[in-house]
Amino acid sequence: MQHSVFLMAQPGGNSSVLLIYLGLMFVVFYFFMIRPQSAKAKKQKAFLSNLQKGDKIVTIAGIHGTVYKVNDDNTTLQLEVSPGSYLKIEKSAISMEWTSNLQKAAGTAETSK
């Protein structure tokens, strides 16, 4: 006769271990998902609030232009895409990553001259 050993959860036993595992999963989820996302949102908000006339930006649609005017409602701005051609866009449509890449490329091009 052979005996098989099965590891089975005992009903009502070690529920505290399960709670500890769930707690650890929440902590890991917080530090790898929630906290970085909130930090990124904070950076994005600061980036958008610091926009001013003359800043070169890129929208999430890939439109390149220069900030011509920040409107009074403080949620939209006038973007000059070519001399004398303006678009009214929402601030939330500006890509922080693409704009910073554009500014880095412009900075390296100026230093290489």
MARBA-3410 file (N, C-alpha, C, O; in Angstrom, 1 decimal):
113
0.8,-1.2,0.0,0.0,0.0,0.0,0.9,1.2,0.0,1.8,1.4,0.8 ~ 0.6,2.1,-0.9,1.4,3.3,-1.0,0.6,4.5,-0.4,-0.6,4.6,-0.5 ~ 1.3,5.4,0.2,0.7,6.5,0.8,1.1,7.8,0.0,2.3,8.0,-0.3 ~ 0.1,8.6,-0.3,0.4,9.8,-1.0,0.3,10.9,0.0,-0.6,11.0,0.8 ~ 1.2,11.9,-0.1,1.2,13.0,0.8,0.7,14.2,0.0,1.3,14.6,-1.0
-0.4,14.7,0.4,-1.0,15.9,-0.2,-0.9,17.1,0.8,-1.2,16.9,2.0 ~ -0.5,18.2,0.3,-0.5,19.4,1.2,-1.9,20.1,1.0,-2.1,20.6,-0.1 ~ -2.6,20.0,2.0,-4.0,20.6,1.9,-4.1,21.7,3.0,-3.6,21.6,4.1 ~ -4.8,22.8,2.6,-5.1,23.8,3.6,-6.1,23.3,4.6,-7.1,22.7,4.2 ~ -5.8,23.6,5.8,-6.7,23.1,6.8,-7.8,24.2,7.0,-7.5,25.4,7.1
-9.0,23.8,7.0,-10.1,24.8,7.2,-10.0,25.5,8.5,-9.9,24.8,9.6 ~ -10.0,26.8,8.5,-9.9,27.6,9.7,-8.5,27.7,10.3,-8.4,28.3,11.4 ~ -7.5,27.1,9.7,-6.2,27.2,10.3,-5.3,28.1,9.5,-5.5,28.3,8.3 ~ -4.4,28.8,10.2,-3.4,29.7,9.6,-4.0,30.8,8.8,-3.5,31.2,7.7 ~ -5.1,31.4,9.2,-5.7,32.5,8.5,-4.8,33.7,8.7,-4.9,34.7,7.9
-4.1,33.8,9.8,-3.2,34.9,10.0,-2.1,34.9,8.9,-1.6,36.0,8.5 ~ -1.6,33.8,8.5,-0.6,33.7,7.4,-1.1,34.3,6.1,-0.5,35.0,5.4 ~ -2.4,34.0,5.9,-3.0,34.5,4.7,-3.2,36.0,4.7,-2.9,36.7,3.7 ~ -3.5,36.5,5.9,-3.6,38.0,6.0,-2.2,38.7,5.9,-2.1,39.7,5.3 ~ -1.2,38.0,6.3,0.2,38.6,6.2,0.5,38.6,4.7,1.1,39.6,4.2
0.2,37.5,4.0,0.5,37.5,2.5,-0.2,38.6,1.8,0.3,39.2,0.9 ~ -1.5,38.7,2.1,-2.3,39.8,1.5,-1.8,41.2,1.8,-1.7,42.0,0.9 ~ -1.3,41.4,3.0,-0.7,42.6,3.4,0.6,42.9,2.6,0.8,44.0,2.2 ~ 1.4,41.9,2.5,2.6,42.0,1.8,2.4,42.3,0.3,3.1,43.1,-0.3 ~ 1.3,41.7,-0.3,1.0,41.9,-1.7,0.5,43.4,-1.8,0.9,44.0,-2.8
-0.2,43.9,-0.9,-0.7,45.3,-1.0,0.5,46.2,-0.9,0.6,47.2,-1.6 ~ 1.5,46.0,0.0,2.7,46.8,0.1,3.5,46.8,-1.2,3.9,47.9,-1.6 ~ 3.7,45.7,-1.7,4.4,45.6,-3.0,3.7,46.3,-4.1,4.3,47.1,-4.9 ~ 2.4,46.1,-4.2,1.5,46.8,-5.2,1.6,48.3,-5.0,1.7,49.1,-6.0 ~ 1.6,48.8,-3.8,1.7,50.2,-3.5,3.1,50.8,-4.0,3.1,51.8,-4.7
4.2,50.2,-3.6,5.5,50.7,-3.9,5.8,50.5,-5.4,6.6,51.3,-5.9 ~ 5.3,49.6,-6.1,5.6,49.4,-7.5,4.6,50.0,-8.5,4.9,50.1,-9.7 ~ 3.4,50.3,-8.0,2.3,50.7,-8.9,1.8,52.1,-8.5,1.8,53.0,-9.3 ~ 1.3,52.2,-7.4,0.6,53.5,-7.0,1.5,54.6,-6.7,1.3,55.7,-7.2 ~ 2.6,54.4,-6.0,3.5,55.5,-5.6,4.2,56.1,-6.9,4.2,57.3,-7.0
4.7,55.3,-7.8,5.4,55.9,-9.0,4.4,56.6,-9.8,4.7,57.6,-10.4 ~ 3.1,56.1,-9.9,2.1,56.8,-10.7,1.8,58.1,-10.2,1.6,59.1,-10.9 ~ 1.6,58.2,-8.9,1.3,59.5,-8.3,2.5,60.5,-8.4,2.2,61.7,-8.5 ~ 3.7,60.0,-8.3,4.9,60.9,-8.5,4.9,61.4,-9.9,5.2,62.6,-10.1 ~ 4.6,60.6,-10.9,4.6,61.0,-12.3,3.5,62.0,-12.5,3.7,63.0,-13.2
2.3,61.8,-11.9,1.2,62.8,-12.0,1.6,64.1,-11.4,1.2,65.2,-12.0 ~ 2.3,64.1,-10.3,2.8,65.4,-9.7,3.8,66.1,-10.6,3.7,67.3,-10.7 ~ 4.7,65.4,-11.2,5.6,66.0,-12.1,4.9,66.6,-13.4,5.3,67.7,-13.8 ~ 3.9,65.9,-13.9,3.2,66.3,-15.0,2.4,67.6,-14.7,2.4,68.6,-15.5 ~ 1.8,67.7,-13.5,1.1,68.9,-13.1,2.0,70.1,-13.0,1.7,71.2,-13.4
3.2,69.9,-12.4,4.2,70.9,-12.2,4.7,71.4,-13.6,4.9,72.6,-13.9 ~ 4.9,70.4,-14.5,5.4,70.8,-15.9,4.4,71.6,-16.6,4.7,72.6,-17.2 ~ 3.1,71.3,-16.5,2.0,72.0,-17.2,1.8,73.4,-16.6,1.6,74.4,-17.3 ~ 2.0,73.5,-15.3,1.8,74.8,-14.6,2.9,75.8,-14.9,2.8,77.0,-14.8 ~ 4.1,75.3,-15.3,5.3,76.1,-15.5,5.4,76.5,-17.0,6.4,77.1,-17.4
4.5,76.1,-17.8,4.6,76.5,-19.3,4.4,78.0,-19.4,3.6,78.6,-18.7 ~ 5.2,78.5,-20.3,5.1,80.0,-20.5,5.4,80.3,-22.0,5.8,79.4,-22.8 ~ 5.1,81.5,-22.4,5.3,81.9,-23.8,6.8,81.7,-24.2,7.7,82.0,-23.5 ~ 6.9,81.1,-25.4,8.2,80.8,-26.0,8.7,79.4,-25.8,9.7,79.0,-26.4 ~ 8.0,78.6,-24.9,8.5,77.2,-24.7,8.1,76.4,-25.9,7.0,76.5,-26.5
9.1,75.6,-26.3,8.8,74.6,-27.5,8.3,73.3,-26.9,8.8,72.8,-25.9 ~ 7.2,72.9,-27.4,6.5,71.7,-26.9,6.1,70.7,-28.0,6.2,71.1,-29.2 ~ 5.7,69.5,-27.6,5.2,68.5,-28.5,3.9,68.0,-27.9,3.9,67.7,-26.7 ~ 2.8,67.9,-28.7,1.6,67.4,-28.2,1.6,65.9,-28.2,2.5,65.3,-28.8 ~ 0.6,65.2,-27.6,0.5,63.8,-27.6,0.1,63.3,-29.0,0.3,62.1,-29.3
-0.3,64.2,-29.9,-0.6,63.9,-31.3,0.6,64.0,-32.2,0.6,63.7,-33.4 ~ 1.7,64.5,-31.6,2.9,64.7,-32.3,3.1,66.0,-33.0,4.0,66.2,-33.8 ~ 2.3,67.0,-32.6,2.3,68.3,-33.2,3.4,69.1,-32.5,3.3,69.2,-31.2 ~ 4.4,69.7,-33.2,5.4,70.5,-32.6,5.0,71.9,-32.8,4.5,72.4,-33.8 ~ 5.4,72.7,-31.7,5.1,74.1,-31.8,5.7,74.9,-30.6,6.4,74.3,-29.8
5.4,76.2,-30.6,5.9,77.1,-29.6,4.7,77.7,-28.9,3.7,78.1,-29.5 ~ 4.7,77.8,-27.6,3.6,78.4,-26.8,3.6,79.8,-27.1,4.6,80.6,-26.9 ~ 2.5,80.3,-27.7,2.3,81.7,-28.0,1.6,82.5,-26.9,2.0,83.6,-26.6 ~ 0.7,81.8,-26.2,-0.1,82.5,-25.2,-0.8,81.4,-24.3,-1.3,80.5,-24.8 ~ -0.7,81.6,-23.0,-1.4,80.8,-22.1,-2.7,81.5,-21.8,-2.7,82.7,-21.3
-3.9,80.9,-22.1,-5.2,81.6,-22.0,-5.6,81.8,-20.6,-5.0,81.2,-19.7 ~ -6.5,82.7,-20.4,-6.9,83.1,-19.0,-7.6,82.0,-18.3,-7.5,82.0,-17.0 ~ -8.2,81.0,-18.9,-8.8,79.9,-18.2,-7.8,79.0,-17.6,-8.1,78.1,-16.8 ~ -6.5,79.1,-18.0,-5.4,78.4,-17.5,-5.5,76.9,-17.8,-4.7,76.1,-17.2 ~ -6.4,76.4,-18.7,-6.4,75.0,-19.1,-6.1,74.9,-20.6,-5.9,73.8,-21.1
-6.1,76.0,-21.3,-5.8,76.0,-22.7,-4.7,77.0,-23.0,-4.4,77.8,-22.2 ~ -4.1,76.8,-24.2,-3.1,77.7,-24.6,-3.1,77.8,-26.2,-3.7,77.0,-26.9 ~ -2.5,78.9,-26.6,-2.3,79.1,-28.1,-1.0,78.6,-28.5,0.1,79.0,-27.9 ~ -1.0,77.7,-29.4,0.3,77.0,-29.9,0.6,77.5,-31.3,-0.3,77.4,-32.2 ~ 1.7,78.1,-31.5,2.1,78.6,-32.8,2.9,77.4,-33.5,4.0,77.0,-33.1
2.3,76.9,-34.6,2.8,75.7,-35.3,3.7,76.1,-36.5,4.6,75.4,-36.9 ~ 3.4,77.3,-37.0,4.3,77.9,-38.0,4.0,79.4,-37.9,3.0,79.8,-37.3 ~ 4.9,80.2,-38.5,4.7,81.7,-38.3,3.3,82.1,-38.7,3.0,82.0,-39.9 ~ 2.6,82.7,-37.8,1.3,83.2,-38.0,0.1,82.2,-38.0,-1.0,82.5,-38.3 ~ 0.4,80.9,-37.7,-0.6,79.9,-37.7,-0.7,79.4,-36.2,0.3,78.9,-35.7
-1.9,79.5,-35.6,-2.1,79.2,-34.2,-3.1,78.1,-34.0,-4.1,78.1,-34.8 ~ -2.9,77.3,-33.0,-3.9,76.3,-32.6,-4.2,76.5,-31.2,-3.4,76.8,-30.3 ~ -5.5,76.4,-30.8,-5.9,76.4,-29.4,-6.0,74.9,-28.9,-6.7,74.2,-29.5 ~ -5.2,74.6,-27.9,-5.1,73.2,-27.4,-5.3,73.2,-25.9,-5.1,74.2,-25.2 ~ -5.7,72.1,-25.4,-5.8,71.8,-24.0,-4.3,71.6,-23.5,-3.5,70.9,-24.1
-4.1,72.0,-22.3,-2.7,71.8,-21.7,-2.5,70.3,-21.5,-1.4,69.8,-21.5 ~ -3.6,69.5,-21.2,-3.5,68.1,-20.9,-3.1,67.3,-22.2,-2.7,66.2,-22.1 ~ -3.1,68.0,-23.4,-2.7,67.4,-24.6,-1.2,67.5,-24.9,-0.7,67.1,-25.9 ~ -0.4,68.0,-23.9,1.0,68.2,-24.1,1.7,67.0,-23.5,1.4,66.6,-22.4 ~ 2.6,66.5,-24.3,3.4,65.3,-23.8,4.7,65.8,-23.1,5.5,66.4,-23.7
4.8,65.5,-21.8,5.9,65.8,-21.0,7.2,65.1,-21.5,8.3,65.7,-21.6 ~ 7.0,63.8,-21.8,8.2,63.0,-22.3,8.7,63.5,-23.6,9.9,63.7,-23.8 ~ 7.8,63.7,-24.6,8.3,64.1,-25.9,8.8,65.5,-25.9,9.8,65.8,-26.6 ~ 8.2,66.4,-25.0,8.8,67.7,-24.9,10.1,67.7,-24.3,11.0,68.5,-24.8 ~ 10.4,66.9,-23.3,11.7,66.9,-22.7,12.7,66.3,-23.6,13.9,66.7,-23.7
12.3,65.3,-24.4,13.2,64.7,-25.5,13.6,65.8,-26.5,14.7,65.9,-26.9 ~ 12.6,66.6,-26.9,12.8,67.7,-27.9,13.8,68.7,-27.3,14.7,69.2,-28.0 ~ 13.6,69.1,-26.0,14.5,70.0,-25.4,15.9,69.5,-25.2,16.9,70.2,-25.3 ~ 16.0,68.2,-24.9,17.4,67.5,-24.8,18.1,67.6,-26.1,19.3,67.9,-26.2 ~ 17.3,67.2,-27.2,17.9,67.2,-28.5,18.4,68.6,-28.9,19.4,68.8,-29.5
17.6,69.6,-28.6,18.0,71.0,-28.9,19.2,71.4,-28.1,20.1,72.1,-28.6 ~ 19.3,71.0,-26.8,20.4,71.3,-26.0,21.7,70.6,-26.5,22.8,71.3,-26.4 ~ 21.6,69.4,-26.9,22.8,68.7,-27.5,23.2,69.3,-28.8,24.4,69.3,-29.1 ~ 22.3,69.8,-29.6,22.6,70.4,-30.9,23.3,71.7,-30.7,24.2,72.1,-31.4 ~ 22.9,72.5,-29.6,23.5,73.8,-29.4,24.9,73.6,-28.8,25.8,74.4,-29.1
25.1,72.6,-28.0,26.5,72.4,-27.4,27.5,71.8,-28.4,28.7,71.9,-28.2 ~ 27.0,71.1,-29.5,27.9,70.6,-30.5,28.3,71.6,-31.5,29.2,71.3,-32.3 ~ 27.7,72.8,-31.5,28.1,73.8,-32.4,29.4,74.5,-32.1,29.9,75.4,-32.8
END
